[in-house]
Amino acid sequence: MDRSHFTKFKLERNSSSTEFKGKIDSSKSKCVKGRKVKLIRKHGYAYDDEEHALGLRCVAAAVYDEYAEPLGAISLAGPLSRLTDERIRALGPLVARTAAEITARMGGRWPHPY
């Protein structure tokens, strides 16, 4: 796989920097990114496809406060070999439902449609 269009960048944390070695596709347009955000909102979860570290994936969903503002998140992470595309599709809705349950139990408001 040609990875020349992926960028390497540094993450700033507490005035020290750590080299970041994930797959970040900086060539994607704002339109493509906007479509991804709409899908994330529609499904209620997002996934990391090795963007943080090669070989690592995660699926996550936000937990919301009483104003439907993000308060935190829950996520599942694991190696690419265990979090296949099929597994991400199965776990994503489960993570989203769990985040919605936590939101409700804390008196928050889930802004997503389902």
Secondary structure, DSSP 8 states (H G I E B T S, - for coil): ---TTB--EEEEETTEEEEE-S--BTT--HHHHHHHHHHHHHHT-EEEESSSSTTEEEEEEEEE-TTS-EEEEEEEEEETTTS-HHHHHHHHHHHHHHHHHHHHHTT----S--
